[in-house]
């Protein structure tokens, strides 16, 4: 705060907004909660003594409770204990090699495993991006990518942010930056984690074929498993592995285990990041039971079972889209993604609707600042195989029932909500 004027700094203003969100959300019991279950079934959680249907899980294929993954974890504990406490720069559990070999078969490219996708970015980007390169980030690229990019500022690497999925702007920037920089890196998600919309991967690759200095670094954490050959993800379902594409993803969502995966177009970059990426050599290893579960999941991905599960999820996604459209619920998109987003506008609408749904027996994710812009608050609804079509129908009908009442209470309208999200009006 300025001592003379009493005006809050930008940092203090942001903290005030964050305080407003966290304190309000906690008081209403809709964020930062701990479930009361002693055992979970995938469909339900218990909060404040009430059993409610859980539409917040990103385990899209339901593999987190698959008996094969549980057996893999138990076997790994029996053989290697609960922790293999060594830096990978010295010794690794043999499960690492088994998992990376199977992941490389899934992606048909060299793959390295990290404790988390975030830690993978922190190893990847400082090695891959050179001092003479430039970075162009989609404004909605995942926060973990943006955090890793912040480490490059001390090297004075040119970085800029462009509007979401605006490839016309990207092309203009590539043309200009190519005149002064060796490589131009475009950083994006495959499936954007908040809104669930899909990156225009085919169009990006077309630009890469035109401009040799354009490189793609794409985080497909929310696209893994539910799409693509062997569950290689949404990005790989759209394009073959490009020689200038660097793919990152997560084992902690639809894959059903935990950890991050970095996939490379060549063995040289794999070796460098694998052998001396900072978070690879200075972080403790992924615990053996997690690796055991991940190996079991990789075996499923390399079998025909993965396609059965993908189809089952696609059926639920299509059913959700059709029902939401019939009920005239303001959805951000009807993409094939399992991440769905109901548009609400101001945060007060988010608090109101999530509270109403909890009272009716449903838990959904509140998407609010800073995860989204202040006036782009909404309800993020991941779909998983844990939930039935009846569950989906009940949820959407409850949203359709409660939304007009919430809008009336908060003095807003569908027209205003659509304006906030630039959806247009009928």
C-alpha positions as CSV (number, residue, x, y, z in Angstrom):
1,X,0.0,0.0,0.0
2,X,1.2,3.5,-0.8
3,X,1.8,5.1,2.6
4,X,0.9,8.6,1.3
5,X,-2.2,7.9,-0.7
6,X,-3.4,4.7,1.1
7,X,-4.0,3.1,-2.3
8,X,-3.4,-0.7,-2.4
9,X,-0.7,-2.0,-4.7
10,X,-1.7,-4.4,-7.5
11,X,-0.4,-7.3,-5.4
12,X,-2.6,-6.3,-2.4
13,X,-5.6,-5.9,-4.7
14,X,-5.1,-9.4,-6.0
15,X,-4.7,-10.8,-2.5
16,X,-7.9,-9.1,-1.5
17,X,-9.8,-10.7,-4.3
18,X,-8.3,-14.1,-3.4
19,X,-9.3,-13.6,0.2
20,X,-12.9,-12.8,-0.9
21,X,-13.0,-16.0,-3.0
22,X,-11.5,-18.3,-0.4
23,X,-13.3,-17.0,2.7
24,X,-16.7,-16.8,1.0
25,X,-16.2,-20.3,-0.6
26,X,-15.1,-21.9,2.7
27,X,-18.0,-20.3,4.7
28,X,-20.5,-21.7,2.1
29,X,-18.7,-25.1,2.3
30,X,-18.2,-25.3,-1.5
31,X,-14.3,-25.1,-1.7
32,X,-11.4,-26.3,0.4
33,X,-13.4,-29.1,1.9
34,X,-12.4,-32.5,3.2
35,X,-14.6,-35.5,2.5
36,X,-15.8,-37.5,5.4
37,X,-15.8,-40.9,3.7
38,X,-13.8,-43.8,5.1
39,X,-14.1,-45.5,1.7
40,X,-15.1,-44.1,-1.7
41,X,-17.1,-45.6,-4.6
42,X,-16.3,-43.0,-7.2
43,X,-19.9,-41.7,-7.4
44,X,-20.4,-40.2,-4.0
45,X,-18.7,-38.2,-1.3
46,X,-19.9,-37.2,2.1
47,X,-19.7,-33.6,3.3
48,X,-21.3,-32.3,6.5
49,X,-22.8,-35.7,7.1
50,X,-24.6,-35.6,3.7
51,X,-24.0,-38.2,0.9
52,X,-23.9,-36.4,-2.4
53,X,-23.1,-37.3,-6.0
54,X,-19.6,-36.2,-6.9
55,X,-19.2,-34.4,-10.3
56,X,-15.7,-33.1,-9.6
57,X,-13.4,-36.1,-10.4
58,X,-10.9,-35.9,-13.3
59,X,-10.5,-39.7,-13.3
60,X,-12.4,-39.7,-16.6
61,X,-12.2,-43.4,-17.2
62,X,-12.7,-44.4,-13.6
63,X,-9.3,-46.2,-13.5
64,X,-8.5,-44.7,-10.0
65,X,-10.6,-47.5,-8.5
66,X,-9.8,-50.2,-11.0
67,X,-8.8,-53.5,-9.3
68,X,-5.9,-54.0,-11.7
69,X,-4.3,-50.7,-10.7
70,X,-4.8,-51.5,-7.0
71,X,-3.2,-54.9,-7.5
72,X,-0.3,-53.3,-9.2
73,X,0.2,-50.9,-6.4
74,X,0.0,-53.7,-3.8
75,X,2.5,-55.8,-5.7
76,X,4.9,-52.9,-6.0
77,X,4.7,-52.2,-2.2
78,X,5.4,-55.9,-1.5
79,X,8.5,-55.9,-3.7
80,X,9.9,-52.4,-3.3
81,X,8.4,-50.8,-0.2
82,X,6.4,-47.6,0.1
83,X,9.3,-45.4,-1.0
84,X,12.6,-45.8,-3.0
85,X,14.5,-43.0,-1.4
86,X,17.2,-42.1,-3.9
87,X,17.7,-39.4,-6.5
88,X,17.3,-40.8,-10.0
89,X,20.7,-39.4,-10.9
90,X,22.1,-42.3,-8.8
91,X,19.6,-45.2,-8.7
92,X,16.1,-45.8,-10.0
93,X,13.4,-48.4,-9.2
94,X,13.1,-50.9,-12.0
95,X,9.5,-49.9,-12.3
96,X,10.5,-46.6,-13.8
97,X,12.1,-48.3,-16.8
98,X,9.2,-50.6,-17.3
99,X,6.7,-47.7,-17.2
100,X,8.7,-45.4,-19.5
101,X,9.1,-48.3,-22.0
102,X,5.4,-48.8,-22.1
103,X,4.6,-45.1,-22.3
104,X,7.1,-44.8,-25.2
105,X,5.1,-47.6,-27.0
106,X,1.8,-45.7,-26.3
107,X,3.1,-42.4,-27.7
108,X,5.5,-44.0,-30.3
109,X,8.1,-41.5,-29.1
110,X,10.6,-41.3,-26.1
111,X,8.8,-40.6,-22.8
112,X,10.2,-39.6,-19.4
113,X,8.3,-39.8,-16.1
114,X,8.3,-37.1,-13.4
115,X,6.6,-36.9,-10.0
116,X,4.1,-34.4,-11.5
117,X,3.5,-32.6,-14.7
118,X,4.4,-29.4,-13.0
119,X,7.8,-30.7,-12.1
120,X,8.2,-32.0,-15.6
121,X,7.6,-28.5,-17.0
122,X,10.2,-27.1,-14.6
123,X,12.8,-29.6,-16.0
124,X,11.7,-29.4,-19.6
125,X,11.4,-25.7,-20.5
126,X,14.8,-24.5,-19.2
127,X,16.6,-27.2,-21.2
128,X,14.5,-27.0,-24.4
129,X,14.2,-23.3,-24.8
130,X,17.4,-21.4,-25.8
131,X,18.5,-17.9,-25.0
132,X,17.9,-16.9,-28.7
133,X,14.4,-18.3,-28.7
134,X,11.1,-16.5,-28.1
135,X,8.0,-17.8,-26.3
136,X,4.4,-17.1,-27.2
137,X,1.9,-18.4,-24.7
138,X,-1.9,-18.8,-25.0
139,X,-3.5,-16.8,-22.3
140,X,-5.3,-19.9,-21.0
141,X,-2.3,-22.2,-21.0
142,X,-2.1,-24.1,-17.7
143,X,-0.7,-22.2,-14.7
144,X,2.0,-24.9,-14.2
145,X,3.4,-24.0,-17.7
146,X,3.3,-20.3,-16.9
147,X,5.1,-20.9,-13.6
148,X,7.9,-22.8,-15.4
149,X,8.2,-20.0,-18.0
150,X,8.7,-17.5,-15.2
151,X,12.0,-19.2,-14.4
152,X,13.3,-18.2,-17.9
153,X,13.0,-14.4,-17.2
154,X,16.4,-14.3,-15.6
155,X,17.8,-15.4,-18.9
156,X,16.0,-12.5,-20.6
157,X,14.1,-14.8,-23.0
158,X,11.4,-12.9,-24.9
159,X,8.0,-14.0,-23.7
160,X,4.5,-12.7,-24.6
161,X,0.9,-13.8,-24.2
162,X,-1.7,-13.8,-26.9
163,X,-5.5,-14.2,-26.9
164,X,-7.0,-17.7,-26.5
165,X,-6.6,-19.9,-29.6
166,X,-6.2,-16.9,-31.9
167,X,-4.0,-18.5,-34.5
168,X,-4.2,-15.4,-36.7
169,X,-2.4,-13.5,-34.0
170,X,0.1,-16.4,-33.5
171,X,0.9,-16.4,-37.2
172,X,1.6,-12.7,-37.1
173,X,3.8,-13.0,-34.1
174,X,5.7,-15.9,-35.7
175,X,6.4,-13.9,-38.8
176,X,7.8,-11.0,-36.8
177,X,9.7,-12.9,-34.1
178,X,11.3,-15.2,-36.7
179,X,13.3,-12.2,-37.9
180,X,15.0,-11.8,-34.6
181,X,14.9,-15.2,-32.9
182,X,16.1,-18.7,-33.6
183,X,13.0,-20.5,-32.6
184,X,9.4,-19.4,-31.7
185,X,7.8,-21.6,-29.1
186,X,4.0,-21.7,-28.9
187,X,2.8,-23.0,-25.5
188,X,-0.8,-24.3,-25.2
189,X,-3.0,-26.9,-23.7
190,X,-4.5,-29.7,-25.7
191,X,-7.7,-29.7,-23.6
192,X,-8.0,-26.5,-21.5
193,X,-8.5,-27.4,-17.9
194,X,-11.1,-24.9,-16.8
195,X,-13.3,-24.5,-19.9
196,X,-12.7,-27.9,-21.4
197,X,-12.4,-26.5,-24.9
198,X,-10.0,-28.1,-27.4
199,X,-6.9,-26.6,-28.9
200,X,-7.0,-26.2,-32.8
201,X,-4.2,-28.8,-33.1
202,X,-4.6,-29.5,-36.8
203,X,-4.4,-25.8,-37.6
204,X,-1.4,-25.3,-35.4
205,X,0.5,-28.1,-37.1
206,X,-0.4,-26.6,-40.5
207,X,1.4,-23.4,-39.3
208,X,4.3,-25.5,-38.2
209,X,4.6,-26.9,-41.7
210,X,4.6,-23.4,-43.1
211,X,7.0,-21.8,-40.6
212,X,10.1,-23.9,-39.8
213,X,11.0,-21.8,-36.8
214,X,7.6,-22.6,-35.0
215,X,7.8,-25.2,-32.2
216,X,4.8,-26.5,-30.2
217,X,4.9,-27.2,-26.5
218,X,1.5,-28.7,-25.6
219,X,0.2,-29.8,-22.2
220,X,-2.4,-32.5,-22.8
221,X,-3.0,-33.5,-19.2
222,X,-6.8,-33.4,-19.6
223,X,-6.7,-35.2,-22.9
224,X,-4.9,-38.3,-21.8
225,X,-6.4,-41.8,-22.0
226,X,-10.0,-40.9,-23.1
227,X,-8.9,-40.2,-26.7
228,X,-6.3,-41.5,-29.2
229,X,-4.7,-44.8,-30.2
230,X,-3.7,-46.6,-27.0
231,X,-5.1,-43.7,-25.1
232,X,-2.3,-41.4,-26.2
233,X,-4.6,-38.4,-25.7
234,X,-6.6,-35.8,-27.5
235,X,-3.6,-34.2,-29.3
236,X,-2.3,-37.5,-30.6
237,X,-5.9,-38.4,-31.8
238,X,-5.7,-35.4,-34.1
239,X,-2.2,-35.4,-35.6
240,X,0.8,-37.7,-35.8
241,X,3.8,-36.8,-33.6
242,X,5.4,-33.8,-35.3
243,X,9.2,-33.5,-35.4
244,X,8.9,-30.0,-33.7
245,X,6.2,-30.9,-31.1
246,X,6.9,-31.5,-27.4
247,X,4.0,-33.2,-25.7
248,X,3.4,-33.2,-21.9
249,X,0.6,-35.0,-20.1
250,X,-0.5,-36.4,-16.7
251,X,-0.9,-39.8,-15.2
252,X,-3.0,-38.3,-12.4
253,X,-6.3,-37.8,-14.3
254,X,-7.8,-40.3,-16.7
255,X,-4.8,-42.6,-16.5
256,X,-5.8,-43.4,-12.9
257,X,-2.4,-43.2,-11.2
258,X,-0.1,-40.2,-10.6
259,X,2.9,-38.5,-12.2
260,X,3.8,-36.4,-15.2
261,X,5.0,-37.5,-18.6
262,X,7.3,-35.6,-21.0
263,X,7.3,-36.9,-24.6
264,X,10.0,-35.9,-27.1
265,X,10.4,-36.0,-30.8
266,X,14.0,-37.4,-30.5
267,X,16.2,-39.3,-28.1
268,X,18.6,-36.4,-27.6
269,X,16.2,-34.1,-25.9
270,X,14.8,-37.1,-23.9
271,X,18.3,-37.9,-22.7
272,X,19.0,-34.3,-21.6
273,X,15.8,-33.8,-19.7
274,X,15.8,-37.3,-18.3
275,X,19.5,-37.2,-17.2
276,X,19.9,-33.7,-15.8
277,X,16.6,-31.9,-15.7
278,X,16.6,-30.2,-12.3
279,X,13.4,-31.6,-10.9
280,X,14.5,-35.1,-12.1
281,X,17.7,-35.2,-10.2
282,X,16.8,-33.0,-7.2
283,X,13.3,-34.5,-6.4
284,X,12.6,-37.8,-4.7
285,X,11.2,-40.5,-6.9
286,X,7.6,-41.4,-7.7
287,X,6.8,-44.0,-4.9
288,X,6.8,-47.7,-5.9
289,X,3.1,-48.2,-5.3
290,X,2.2,-45.3,-7.7
291,X,4.6,-46.7,-10.3
292,X,3.1,-50.1,-9.9
293,X,-0.4,-48.7,-10.5
294,X,0.8,-46.7,-13.5
295,X,2.4,-49.8,-15.0
296,X,-0.9,-51.6,-14.6
297,X,-2.7,-48.7,-16.3
298,X,-0.2,-48.7,-19.2
299,X,-0.9,-52.4,-19.8
300,X,-4.6,-51.5,-20.0
301,X,-3.8,-48.7,-22.5
302,X,-1.9,-51.2,-24.6
303,X,-4.9,-53.5,-24.7
304,X,-8.3,-53.4,-26.4
305,X,-9.9,-52.5,-23.1
306,X,-9.0,-48.9,-23.5
307,X,-11.2,-48.5,-26.6
308,X,-14.2,-49.9,-24.7
309,X,-13.8,-47.4,-21.9
310,X,-13.2,-44.5,-24.4
311,X,-16.5,-45.4,-26.2
312,X,-18.4,-45.6,-22.9
313,X,-17.2,-42.1,-21.9
314,X,-17.9,-40.7,-25.4
315,X,-21.5,-41.9,-25.0
316,X,-21.8,-40.0,-21.7
317,X,-20.3,-36.9,-23.2
318,X,-22.7,-36.9,-26.2
319,X,-25.6,-37.5,-23.8
320,X,-24.5,-34.6,-21.6
321,X,-24.2,-32.3,-24.7
322,X,-27.7,-33.3,-26.0
323,X,-29.4,-33.0,-22.7
324,X,-27.8,-29.6,-21.8
325,X,-28.8,-28.2,-25.2
326,X,-32.4,-29.5,-24.8
327,X,-32.6,-27.8,-21.4
328,X,-31.1,-24.6,-22.8
329,X,-28.3,-24.5,-20.2
330,X,-25.7,-21.9,-21.1
331,X,-22.7,-24.1,-21.9
332,X,-19.4,-22.7,-23.1
333,X,-19.0,-25.3,-25.8
334,X,-20.3,-28.7,-26.9
335,X,-16.8,-30.1,-27.7
336,X,-16.2,-33.9,-27.2
337,X,-14.1,-33.1,-24.1
338,X,-15.2,-34.6,-20.7
339,X,-14.7,-31.2,-19.1
340,X,-17.9,-29.3,-19.2
341,X,-18.5,-25.6,-18.2
342,X,-21.8,-24.0,-17.3
343,X,-21.5,-20.2,-17.8
344,X,-22.7,-18.1,-14.9
345,X,-20.9,-14.7,-15.0
346,X,-20.1,-13.0,-11.7
347,X,-18.7,-14.9,-8.7
348,X,-21.9,-14.4,-6.7
349,X,-23.8,-16.5,-9.3
350,X,-21.2,-19.2,-8.8
351,X,-21.6,-19.3,-5.1
352,X,-25.4,-19.3,-5.4
353,X,-25.6,-22.2,-7.9
354,X,-23.0,-24.5,-6.4
355,X,-24.7,-24.0,-3.0
356,X,-28.1,-24.8,-4.5
357,X,-26.7,-28.0,-6.2
358,X,-25.0,-29.1,-3.0
359,X,-28.3,-28.7,-1.1
360,X,-29.9,-30.8,-3.9
361,X,-27.3,-33.6,-3.6
362,X,-24.7,-32.7,-6.2
363,X,-21.1,-31.5,-5.9
364,X,-19.6,-29.6,-8.9
365,X,-16.4,-27.5,-9.2
366,X,-16.7,-23.8,-8.7
367,X,-14.6,-22.1,-11.4
368,X,-13.9,-18.6,-10.1
369,X,-11.1,-16.0,-10.1
370,X,-8.1,-16.5,-10.3
371,X,-8.7,-19.8,-12.3
372,X,-10.9,-17.8,-14.7
373,X,-11.6,-14.1,-15.2
374,X,-13.7,-12.4,-12.6
375,X,-16.8,-12.2,-14.8
376,X,-16.2,-15.6,-16.3
377,X,-17.3,-17.6,-13.2
378,X,-19.0,-20.9,-13.9
379,X,-19.4,-24.5,-12.9
380,X,-16.8,-26.9,-14.1
381,X,-18.3,-30.4,-14.5
382,X,-15.9,-33.2,-15.3
383,X,-17.6,-36.4,-16.6
384,X,-16.3,-39.8,-15.6
385,X,-17.3,-43.5,-16.0
386,X,-18.1,-43.4,-12.3
387,X,-21.3,-41.5,-13.1
388,X,-24.2,-42.9,-15.0
389,X,-26.4,-41.3,-17.6
390,X,-29.2,-41.1,-15.0
391,X,-26.8,-39.2,-12.7
392,X,-26.0,-36.8,-15.6
393,X,-29.7,-36.3,-16.4
394,X,-30.6,-35.7,-12.7
395,X,-27.8,-33.1,-12.4
396,X,-28.7,-31.2,-15.6
397,X,-32.4,-31.1,-14.8
398,X,-31.5,-29.7,-11.3
399,X,-29.3,-27.0,-13.0
400,X,-32.2,-26.1,-15.3
401,X,-34.5,-25.9,-12.3
402,X,-32.2,-23.8,-10.1
403,X,-30.6,-21.4,-12.6
404,X,-33.7,-19.1,-13.2
405,X,-34.1,-18.8,-9.4
406,X,-30.4,-17.9,-8.9
407,X,-30.5,-15.4,-11.8
408,X,-33.5,-13.7,-10.2
409,X,-31.9,-13.6,-6.8
410,X,-28.7,-12.1,-8.2
411,X,-30.3,-9.7,-10.7
412,X,-28.8,-11.2,-13.9
413,X,-30.1,-12.9,-17.0
414,X,-29.2,-15.4,-19.7
415,X,-28.6,-12.4,-22.0
416,X,-26.1,-10.9,-19.6
417,X,-24.3,-14.2,-19.0
418,X,-23.9,-14.8,-22.7
419,X,-22.5,-11.3,-23.0
420,X,-19.8,-12.0,-20.4
421,X,-18.8,-15.1,-22.3
422,X,-19.3,-13.6,-25.8
423,X,-21.7,-16.4,-26.7
424,X,-24.1,-14.1,-28.6
425,X,-27.8,-13.9,-28.1
426,X,-30.7,-15.5,-29.9
